[in-house]
Amino acid sequence: MCGIVGYVGPQSALDVVVAGLKRLEYRGYDSAGVAVLADGGLAAAKKAGKLVNLEKELGDRPLPTGTTGIGHTRWATHGAPTDANAHPHLDNAGRVAVVHNGIIENFAVLRAELEERGHTLASETDTEVVAHLLAEEFSVTADLAEAMRLVCGRLEGAFTLVAVHADAPDVVVGARRNSPLVVGVGDGEAFLASDVAAFIAHTRSAIELGQDQVVELRRDRVTVTGFDGRPADVRTFHVDWDVSAAEKGGYDYFMLKEIAEQPKAVADTLLGRIDAAGSLCLDELRISAAELREVDKVVIVACGTAFHAGLIAKYAIEHWTRIPCEVELASEFRYRDPILDPRTLVVAISQSGETMDTLMALRHAREQGSKVLAICNTNGSTIPRESDAVLYTHAGPEVAVASTKAFLTQLVACYLVALYLGQVRGTKWGDEVGAVIRDLSKISHEVERVLRTMEPVRELARTLAGKNTVLFLGRHVGYPVALEGALKLKELAYMHAEGFAAGELKHGPIALIEEDLPVVVVVPSPRGRSVLHDKIVSNIQEIRARGARTIVIAEEGDEAVVPYADHLIRIPVTPTLLQPLVATVPLQVFACELATARGNEVDQPRNLAKSVTVE
């Protein structure tokens, strides 16, 4: 959610920090602020609203020039999005500044203790207590990193903290528990951020921070310890994309750019998956083939769009491996006492690798002895690090809040996991795996073909801008596609949108059908599973007879749907299980164009954040 940037080096800290915050705007926020060390003191500015408000404040009341600073974009949890609640938060003497992501669960107790000792707190936030606690500890230790370690020992919850102190010039200190934080290492300068996008314009050399670690940044060195003060092992990595990948590249919105990047993202996720012997291989697999052969159940945990990818994966896993597969909302998973054991394989899907609900589900699974395989787009993030295996999607940075290319690459990754399980367990022969991989390899071209035919979809979306409701229907793998199409419309157009399994129409949802109600129907192929196709054609007839405006997505050559489609969107012929890779694309374009026609902010929808890092 919130964005954090810290900097120490030779450049203007304010310029570096503000530019970094702009690159993190996609994460979602409702206020912003900065703090700079200069002339032996500390200066700060913060404003509710978008960064432009902060920039205006800085233009009217410039901060002194300094080379050490921190910044923050806040997503309100404790306290409304006001100037007073915006970060950074300072101690009473104005010598310490702190920014924070996450939630400090025992802040009320800590606040009461501080007030008893004479501290005056000016905000409603949980964060402000940290500034006051740091001030107290620093007055004793005169060491900001040690003060941070001592304070962290008193905190409960999930948090990332970054702080500076006027009496510790050229030092930035950060701490991490259950919330993302990454270090950037430059030439005589160092960066802290919640996402590498914040410093990618300056360096592509990064360091992962682990759980319960404190980092001290100086111009010439980075020191990482545990909360206990012991030196910590760290892993460096190279960011494999550059600043241009995080820019719009001539598109009006990041979402449009990311939709257009899907053919390449799909192709990149497939690269290098076949070894010299012709066998499928994954990225970092720390689960033996023997252990995978013992698996008797697969459980997929995910949230939002990733959950829909998991629903599709269930069809592939059960069909190709004959292992029963469950798909769970990560936010509900550990609260229902799921049945897990060492023979259960848990697949955790998260674009950011920091989704808190999914991370907590993963930890619960490992406590029960289950192996965990992560599907993730972000190198060095928490979920891959805490998993037994990881398959990275190679979508590149996804900036728009509404997921597009991440979804398609998650699907590809899920198919690869299913095929790998089938290969290891002997339920798929090598030539069968190879045939599916060849089909997947063609999908990139088919997605490109779909994108070239989207102008009628955009035109249709513009004509529906005044509607209040759109329904989505699907069967088999088309049902999760319908759910994803509805989610995109909710996220972007702020419309009532629902996805249903078409066979459930008669069990209640058909009561929603009324004159001229737009209903999008994802039609399965008439090949192979023709019974399903015939049934959904009957569903289309049922809703059209009741006045619905039918928008039908069907593969090329399917003529049976033509008489019942008010609007027909053609997609290429693909194998049944792979159809979501092409059927989803028109729904992404539809939602984006409809949101634009309604005057909505496409890349940063209201109330939403890119990465949900609190439960």
N, C-alpha and C positions, 0 to 999 in steps of 0.2 A: 504494500500500500504506500505508506509515506516514503519520501525520497530523502536520502542523506548524502551530503558531500562534505569532505574535509580535505584541506590542502596545506602543505608546508613546502616552501621552495623559494625560488628567486622571483617568481611572477607576482603580479597583483592578485592576492588571494580573492578579493571581491570579484574580479573578472572571471577567474577560474571557477569559483563556486557558483556564481549566477549562471554561467554557461552550462555547468554540470546540472544544475537544477532544471534548466530548460530541457535538457536531454532526458530528464526523469519525469517530465510532466505527464507522460503517457500512463504513469502508475496511478494517477488519480490523486487529487488533493483539494483542500479548501482554504488553505492559508500558506504563507511562505515567510521565511526569515533568514537573516544572515548575521554572523558575528565575526569581527576582525580584530586581531591583536595589532596594536600600533602605538608607538610613542609611550611605551610602558603601561598602557591601559587597554581597555576592551571597549569596543563600540559595537552596537547592535541595532538592527532595524527589522521590523516584522509587520506584516499586514494580512488581514483576512482577504480572501478572494484569490484571484489568479496572480501569477508572477508579474504581470503588467502593473498591478497595484503596488507591489514592492518596488519595482523599477521606478515608478513615478515618485515614490517616497524617497528613494535614494537620489533621484534627480533633484528633488526639492531640498533634501537635507543630506548631502553627501557624507559618507563615512571617511575617516582618515585612511590613507593608503598604508596597507600592511601586507606582509607576505605569508601570514598564517591566518587561516579562517575556517569557518564551518558554515553550512547552510542546510536548510530543511524545507521540504514541502509536507504539510501535515494533512492527514485524514482524521477527522475528529472522532475520538472515542470518549475520553473524559473531558467534558466541557464543550460548549458550542464553538463553532468556527469563528472566533472573534480575534481582534488584535491582541488582546491580553492573553488569550490561550494559545496563540501562535508560538512556534519555537523560533529562536532559541529562548531558553529560560535561564535567568541569572540568579545568583545569590543576592542577599541584601546589600552586600558591599559592591556589587557590580564587577567582581573580579573573575567569576566563573561563568561560563556559558555552556549549556548542554542542549543537545538535540537527541531525539529518542523516537524509535519505532517500537511498536508493541504495546504491551499492557503490564504495568506493575501492580500486581494483585493486592499487595499489602500496603499500598500507598496511604490509605486512610490512617492506619496505625502509625506509620512513619510521620505523616503530617502532624498528627496529634502530638507526637513526641517532640518534633521540631518547634511547634508552637509553644509547648510547655517550656522549652529552653529559650524562648524569646524571639524566635524567627517569625518574620511576617511573610506570608505567601500571597502573591498577587493574582494567581490564576486558579482555575478550577481543575487543572490538569494533574495527572499522576506524575508527570515528568518533573515538575518543579521541585519536588522533594529531593531529587538526585542532585540538583545544583547546590542546594543547601547542605546536603550530606557530604558532597565533595569538598565544599568550602571548609567544613569542620575537619575532615580527615587531612586535607592538604595543610591546614594550619599546624598539624602535628608532624606529618611526614615530610613536607616540602617536596614531595614526589608525586606528580599527578597520576602516573601509572599505578603506584602503590595505593594511592587514595582511591582510585577506581576499583582496584581489586577488593579493597576493604568494603567499599560501598556495595559492590555486586554481591558480596557475601551476605548482605542483609536483604537483598531484593528477592521477591517471589514473582514468578510470571515469565513471560516471553518478552525479551527486549534486545534492542541494539542501542547502544549509547555512544555518543561521540562528544568529547568535551575539550575545551581549551581553558587556560588560566592565565591571567595577565602577568602573574609572577613566574610563569614557565614559558617564556617566548620561544618560538620555533619548535613547539611541541604540540602535537595533536594526539589524543588518546581515544581509543575506541574499545568497546566491549561487546561481546556477542553471546546471546543465549536464545536459541529457537527463532532467530530472526536474521535475515541476510545482511552480510557485511563483507566486502572484499577490498583488498589493498591493491593499489596500482603503484608500480615502482618505475620512476623515471630517472633521468640523468640529473642528479642533484636535487631531486624533488620527489615527493610521495603524495599519494592520494588515498582517501578512504571514501567508499561509496556503497550504497545498497545495490548497485548495479554497475557493471563495467561500462555501460553506455555513458556514464557521467564523466569518465576520464579517457575514453577511447581516442579522443582527439590529441592526447598528449603521450600516451603509452599503451602498448598492447601486452606488456608484461605484468602479470597479476599474481597475487598470493591468496590462496584459500584461507579463511579463518574457520577454525573448528568450533565445536560447542564449548561454552564456558572458557573463552579465551579473551585476553586483553592484549591490545596491540598499541605500541608507542611508535609514532612516526616522527622522525627527524629528517632533515634534508639528506643526510648521508647514510642513514640506516633505519631499518625497521626491526623492532624487537617484539616478539610474541611470547607470551607466557600464559599459563593457566590461571584460573582464579586463585589458585593456591600459591602463585608466584614462581612455580617451576618453569624452566624453559620448555616451550612447546615445539613439536615437530610441525613443519608446515610444508605444503606442496605448492610449488609455483606452476603456472600454466600460461600459455600464450593464447591470447584471444585471436581466433582465426577469421575475424571479419574486421573491417576498418570503419572509419567514421562515415564514409559514404553509404554504407549499408544501413545506418541509423538515420539517414536523411530522406526526404520525400522524393528526391530524384525527378522533379517536375510534375508529380501527381498532386492533386488538390488535397488528398488525405493519405495518411499512412495506410489506412485500410485498403484503399484502391491499389496502392503500390504492392501491398502484401498479397492481395488477391492475384495480382499479375505475376508475382514471384512464385506462385504455387507450382508451376511445371518444373522449375529449377529446384525448388525445395524438395519435391517428391523424388526427382532424379538424384539429388545429393544424398538423400537418406538411404537410397539403395546402393550407393557407391561402396565398393570394397566388401560386399557381404558374402561373396563366394571365394573360397580359397583355391589354391592351386589344384587340389584334388577334386574340385567341383562341389564341395560341401558348403552348406550355409554356416557362417560364423557371425557371432555378435561382438559387441565392443569389449566391455570389461565383465567377463563372466567368471565369477568366483564360486560357482555352483557346479559340481562335477556332473558328468553325464550319468554316473551311477545314481546320484541323488535325484536327478530329474526323472530317471526311470522309476523311482519309487513314489513320485508324486501321484496322489489319488484325487486331488481336487485343486482347482485354480480359483483364486478369489481376486477379482480386480477391484481396486479402490481408487476413486477419483471424484472430482467435483466439476460441476458445470459442463462445459464443452468436452473436457477430458472424460467425464462420465459417459457421454454419448459415444465417444470413441471406444470406451470399454464395452458398452452394450453391443456394438458391432463386432468387437473382438470375440465376444462370447460365441457368436455364430461360427466364426472361423476356428476357434480353439476346439469347440466340441465336434465340429465336422471333421477337422483334420487330425485330431489326436484321440478322440473318444474319451476325453477326460471331462468330468462334469465341471462346469464353470459358473461361478456366481459373480454378479456385478453389484457393488455396494457403493452408496454415497459415503464418501470418507467421513463426512461430518456426523453420520449416524453410526458408523461401523463399530467403534469400540464401546459404545453405550448400550449395545444390545446383547453383549456377551456372545460374540460369534464363536463358532466351533472351529478351532484351529489346532494344528499339531505339526510335528516335523515333516509330515508328508503333504502338507499344504503349501503350495506356491502362491504367494501374494504378489500381484503385479500392481505397482503404484504408478499412476500416470499423472504427470504435472509438467506443464510447459516451463514454469519458472524454477522448479525444484525446491521451492520455498513455501508451497501451499500448506498452511499450518494444519488444516484438517487432515490432509493426506499424510503429512509428516507424523502426526500423532497416531494415525491408523497404522502406519508402517512400524512405529515403535511398539505399538501394542502387539502386532503380529510377531515381531521378533522376540518379544517377551514370552510368547507362547511357543517359541521354538520353530516357527515357520521361516522359510527362506523368502527373501524379498527381491524381486527384480524391478528396477525402476525404468520407466520410459520418460525421458526428459530432454529438453532442448538447451539447458543451461549448464555448461561445463563448470564444475567446481561448486555447484549448489548443494544444499544440505541433503536433500532426498537421495541423490545418487551416492553421496559419500556414506550415508548410513545404510545403504542397501548391500545385498550380497552380490548383485550384478546390476549392470546398467546398459541400456541400449539408448544411445543418444540419437535424437532426431537432428537433422542438420538443416533446420529451417532458417537459421540466421536470426538476427534480432527481430522480434515481433513487437512493434510499438503500439499499434492500435489496441484498445482494450478488448474489443470483440475479436475473438480468435478466428483466424482463417487458415493461414498456411500451417500454423501449429497443429490444427485439427487434422488436416490431410496427412501431415507427416506422422502424427500419432497413429493414425490408421495404418499407414505403411509399416510403422514399427510394430504394431500389434499383429499384423499379418506375419511379419518376420518371426516374432516370438512364437506364434502358433506353428509356423512351418518348422522352426528349430525344434520345438517340442516333438512334433511329428517325426522329424528326422532322427532325433536321439532315441525315441521310444519305438521306432520301427513301424509306425503307422503310416508313414509316407516314404516311398522309395525315392532314391536320389533323382531319378528322372521325373518323378511327380513333383518334387520340390523345384527342380529346374524349370518345369513347365509353368508353375505358378510365378516364379521369379521372372520368367520371360514375359508373362502377362502383365506383371507389375511394371516391368521396364517400359511397356508400351503406354502405360497410363499417363506418363508425363506429356506425351504427344496428344493424348485424348483430352486432357485438361486444357491444353493450349487450344485445341479445336473448339472446345466449349466456350472458352473466353472470347474467341473471335465471333461468336454468334449471339452475344449478349445484348445488343442494342434493343431488340424487341422486349426483352425482360426489363430493361431500364425504362422504356416507354410505358410498359404496363404498370410498373411501380409508380411512376409519376401520376398516372390516372387514378391510382388508389390512395393517394396521399390524404384524402379526406375521410377515409374509412376509419373505424374505431376497432374493428376486430378482423382477424384473419385466422382461419383454422388450417391445420396441416394434417394430412392422413398418410399412412404408409403401412406396408406389410413386410414381414421378414426383416432384412437389413434396411428396408425403406422406413421402418418405424422409427429407429433412432435418428435417421436423417430428418424425418418430420419433426422430431423433438428438437433437433439442432436448428432447423429452419425457424421454428417458433421462438427459440431462445434468442436467435439473432434479431428477430423483429422486436422482441421485448427490449433487448439491450439498446438497440439503436433508434427505433421509431417510437418507443414508449407506448406501444399499442398492446391491447389485449390479444395475445396469440397463444394458441394451445396446439400441441401435437397429440394425436391419438393413433392407436393401432386401429386400422380401418375396420377390422372385424368387431371392434367394440362399439361401433356406431349405434347398433340397435340396443345396446345396453345402457343408453342414457345420452351420449353426446349428440345424437341426431335431433334432440329437442332444441339444440342451439341453431339449427339450420333455419334460415329465413331468406326472404327475397333479397337477391343481389349480394348475399354474404360471400366474400371471397374464400374459396377453399382450395388449398394447394394439395395435390395428390401425387405422391411419388409411386410410380407404377413399376412393379417388378417385371423382369423380362418375360415375354411369352414363351421363351425357350426353356426347356428343362422343367421348371416349376409352373407349368401352365395352369394348374388348378388355382394357385394363388393369383395368377394374372386374371383369370376369369372372375374370381371372386371380387377383386378390386374394381374391375370394370362394372360389376353389379353395384358396388358401393358408389361409384361415380354416378351411375344412373339414379340411384336412390336420392342422393343429395341434389342432383340437378332437377329431379322431378319436384323437389320442394323449394325450388327457386334459387339454389346456390349458383354462384358464378364460379365455374370450375376452371382451375389452372392446373393443367396436367403436365407432369414431367415424365416422358416416356422415351424409350430408346428408339433409334432410327429403325424404320421398317415396321413398327408396331401400328398397324392400321385399325385395330379393333377399338382403340380409344378415340379415334378421330371424330365419330359422330357425337361424342359426349363431352368434348373439350371446348369450352369457350375460348380458352387460350392454350396453345400447345407448345411446350418447350421440349425440343429434341436434345437427347444426349447420345453419345456413341454407344455402340454395342460393346459390352464388357462382360466378363464372367460374373455370375450372380453375386458372389461374395465381395467382389471388388467394385460393384456399382456405386456404393456411397462416395467413392473418390471422384466421380464425375457428377453424380446427382446433387451433391452438396453445393457445388460451385454456383449454379443459378440462384440458389437460395441466399447465398452470401451477397451476390450482386443485387438481388432484389431488395434485401434489407438495407444495404448501403444506399441505394438510390432512393428508396422510400424515405429513409431518414433525412437525406439531403433535401428532398422535396418538401419535407415538413419543417425544414429550417433547423434541424437538430445538429448538435456537435457530434460528428461521426467518430472521431478518434478518442474522445473523452466523454462518453455518455454520463449523464448525471448520476450521482450516487454510486458510481462503480469505480473500482480500482483494478489495475492489471493483475496484480498479485495479491492474494488475500493471505496476509501473514499473521493474522490473529484468528482465534477460533470464534 
